Structures are given as C-alpha cells and as structure tokens.
C-alpha cells in the first residue's frame, strides 16, 4: 500500500429517524474525515432500495449507480495493494 487511505463506504440500513446506528456511523464518518480518510455515506432511509430480487435487480434503475459506488471503493483499495 502506498500510504493512501482506502475509501470507506458507510451503510446505515435502518428506516428509523432516530437510528442509533446512523448516529454511530456519522461519528465514525466524522473521525475518518479528521484522519483524512475519504468516505461515502449510504443512508437507506434517505436512499431506499427495493427488496433484492436476483431475477430483476441487475436491470433495475437504481442498480448502476449503487454498483458504481461500491466498485469505485473496491477498485481504489485493490489497486493500492
């Protein structure tokens, strides 16, 4: 690794407006930002995804954007190994 931190995708899956997990992840996001670690916060309450269906998900309108977010993080980290 060349010293560049990996991007971190934080995912909060709770639909609750008062989710304690979301609050914890926001704190993690804040601490990572202080350490200059790039993050992406995916809040499924704000960006809901339909239930996974292996027969249709890959063709769904939301799939390409979500896949790009996940793959970008994975590719950037893998290229540094």
C-alpha positions as CSV (number, residue, x, y, z in Angstrom):
1,X,0.0,0.0,0.0
2,X,1.3,3.4,-0.9
3,X,0.0,5.3,2.2
4,X,-3.2,6.5,0.6
5,X,-6.1,5.5,2.8
6,X,-8.9,3.5,1.2
7,X,-12.3,5.0,0.6
8,X,-14.9,3.8,3.2
9,X,-18.5,3.2,2.3
10,X,-20.6,3.5,5.4
11,X,-24.1,2.0,5.1
12,X,-26.9,2.7,7.5
13,X,-29.8,0.4,6.9
14,X,-32.3,1.5,9.5
15,X,-35.5,3.2,8.4
16,X,-35.9,4.8,11.8
17,X,-35.4,8.6,12.0
18,X,-33.8,8.1,15.4
19,X,-31.5,5.3,14.5
20,X,-28.6,4.9,16.9
21,X,-26.6,3.1,14.2
22,X,-26.9,6.1,11.9
23,X,-25.6,8.3,14.8
24,X,-22.7,5.9,15.4
25,X,-21.8,5.9,11.7
26,X,-22.0,9.7,11.5
27,X,-19.4,9.8,14.3
28,X,-17.2,7.3,12.5
29,X,-17.6,9.4,9.4
30,X,-16.5,12.5,11.3
31,X,-13.5,10.7,12.8
32,X,-12.4,9.3,9.5
33,X,-12.7,12.8,8.0
34,X,-10.4,14.2,10.7
35,X,-7.9,11.5,9.7
36,X,-8.3,12.5,6.0
37,X,-9.9,9.2,5.1
38,X,-12.4,9.6,2.3
39,X,-15.9,8.3,3.0
40,X,-19.3,7.8,1.3
41,X,-22.4,7.6,3.5
42,X,-25.2,5.5,2.1
43,X,-28.3,6.1,4.3
44,X,-31.0,3.6,3.2
45,X,-33.6,5.7,5.0
46,X,-32.9,8.6,2.6
47,X,-32.0,6.4,-0.4
48,X,-34.3,3.4,0.0
49,X,-33.6,0.3,-2.1
50,X,-36.3,-2.2,-3.1
51,X,-36.0,-5.8,-1.8
52,X,-33.3,-7.8,-3.6
53,X,-34.6,-9.9,-6.4
54,X,-31.8,-11.8,-8.3
55,X,-34.0,-12.0,-11.4
56,X,-34.5,-8.3,-11.8
57,X,-32.1,-6.3,-9.6
58,X,-29.3,-6.0,-12.2
59,X,-31.8,-4.3,-14.6
60,X,-33.4,-2.0,-12.0
61,X,-32.9,1.8,-12.4
62,X,-31.1,2.1,-9.1
63,X,-28.6,-0.7,-9.7
64,X,-26.0,1.0,-11.9
65,X,-25.4,4.0,-9.5
66,X,-25.2,1.8,-6.4
67,X,-22.8,-0.7,-8.2
68,X,-20.6,2.2,-9.2
69,X,-20.4,3.5,-5.6
70,X,-19.4,0.0,-4.3
71,X,-17.0,-0.8,-7.1
72,X,-15.2,2.5,-7.0
73,X,-14.3,1.9,-3.4
74,X,-13.2,-1.6,-4.1
75,X,-11.2,-0.8,-7.1
76,X,-9.4,2.1,-5.5
77,X,-8.4,0.0,-2.5
78,X,-7.4,-3.1,-4.6
79,X,-5.2,-1.0,-6.9
80,X,-3.2,0.1,-3.9
81,X,-2.4,-3.5,-2.6
